[in-house]
Structures are given as structure tokens and as C-alpha cells.
Amino acid sequence: MTAHPAYEEVLAPTHYFDRNFQTEAAKILPGEYYVTGRDMLLVTVLGSCVAACVRDPKTGIGGMNHFMLPEGGDPHDLMSASARYGGYAMEVLVNQLIKLGANRARLVAKVFGGAAVLRGFTTVNVGEANSEFVIDYLANEKIRIEAQDLRGPYPRKVYYFPATGRVLVKKLKSVHNNTIVEREQEYGSRLRTSSIAGEVELFT
């Protein structure tokens, strides 16, 4: 078996050196994803959004996304406009994993987020809809969920090590500013004013 290329497919990440874990890291913001074949750390902070951490255990190729469904539509209806956006966010991640050398049949996932932090700003529980969507999507694609920490009242900070699959989750019970909520509201506004992503070419 040939070694996989040690490079990343990436959508606008923020790179930094994490002094706590003494490793290179990438911070994933709403609407972004990151896929790598290297031993590094992926970090995100989730409110109502969800993140899927997906990897191929045999190769150690893994990645993370950070997304939410546009408001409206049934998260269980995978053909609805909002679910199509969620499907696009997931397929972009999966396709990049496969391009780096992951095997789709071996993919496993850990999913996080979907907190009720936008309650009061919206008529629906956005976090609940996001959580239900990501579980339904992975079940439909036959990607096994190894671990999950979804819903609840608190934002989360997620540390993901794709090479090993290790995940650390920190509940943010005392957030002293509205950065998370404001960031997700701005992301939600962008989704409402942009067209739903088109079809995605699937790699098999």
C-alpha cells in the first residue's frame, strides 16, 4: 500500500501552533471544513451548529466540518432545500477525505454541537434540527457514529486529532460574550440570502 500524500484540502482555515497540545492546529469557523493526512489538531467552537469529525481508521486521514441548516424545511427530509445544504456540507468533507486516500467504506464519525444557544432569536430550535440532520445523514450513508455529544444548553469547544480519532470536548458553561451567537447568526443570515449549493460530484 502506498503512503497517502501528506497535504490538506481546506476551506479558509486559520492555522496556529497550539501551545497546550504542542502541535500544529487549524481552527474551523462556521461554513468551513478541513481535511488532513497529517498528525495535527482541528479545533472548533460550536453553538447551534454541528461538526462532523470523520476519518478512515486504517489510513488516519480525517477531517472536520462546521455547519448549520438554513432555517425552514424538515431536517428528516433529505430532499428539502435546507437538508440539501447540509448534505452538500457533508459531501464536500467526505469527497475530500476520499481524494486524500480514505476509503468511504471504512469511514467512521463523531458528531458534536446542536446546542440551544439561538433560542429566542428564532422560531425553531436550530440546534435540534442540525443534530437530527447529521444523525439521519450518517445513518443514510452508512457511516457509523462512534461517539456523539449533541443538543443541550451549552456551547462546546471541540479538539479533534484526526490521525488517532481522539476527541476532547469542553462545555462552555460561562461564556461572557455573545461572540458564538453573533457568529452563528451572521452565518445563518448568509445562508438565507445565498442559493442552496448545487449537486456534488460523488467519489466512489
Secondary structure as GFF3:
##gff-version 3
##sequence-region A 1 204
A	DSSP	beta_strand	8	10	.	.	.	ID=ss1
A	DSSP	beta_strand	14	18	.	.	.	ID=ss2
A	DSSP	beta_strand	23	27	.	.	.	ID=ss3
A	DSSP	beta_strand	33	36	.	.	.	ID=ss4
A	DSSP	beta_strand	41	46	.	.	.	ID=ss5
A	DSSP	beta_strand	50	56	.	.	.	ID=ss6
A	DSSP	beta_strand	61	65	.	.	.	ID=ss7
A	DSSP	alpha_helix	81	100	.	.	.	ID=ss8
A	DSSP	three_ten_helix	104	106	.	.	.	ID=ss9
A	DSSP	beta_strand	108	113	.	.	.	ID=ss10
A	DSSP	alpha_helix	126	140	.	.	.	ID=ss11
A	DSSP	beta_strand	144	150	.	.	.	ID=ss12
A	DSSP	beta_strand	156	161	.	.	.	ID=ss13
A	DSSP	beta_strand	166	171	.	.	.	ID=ss14
A	DSSP	alpha_helix	179	193	.	.	.	ID=ss15
###
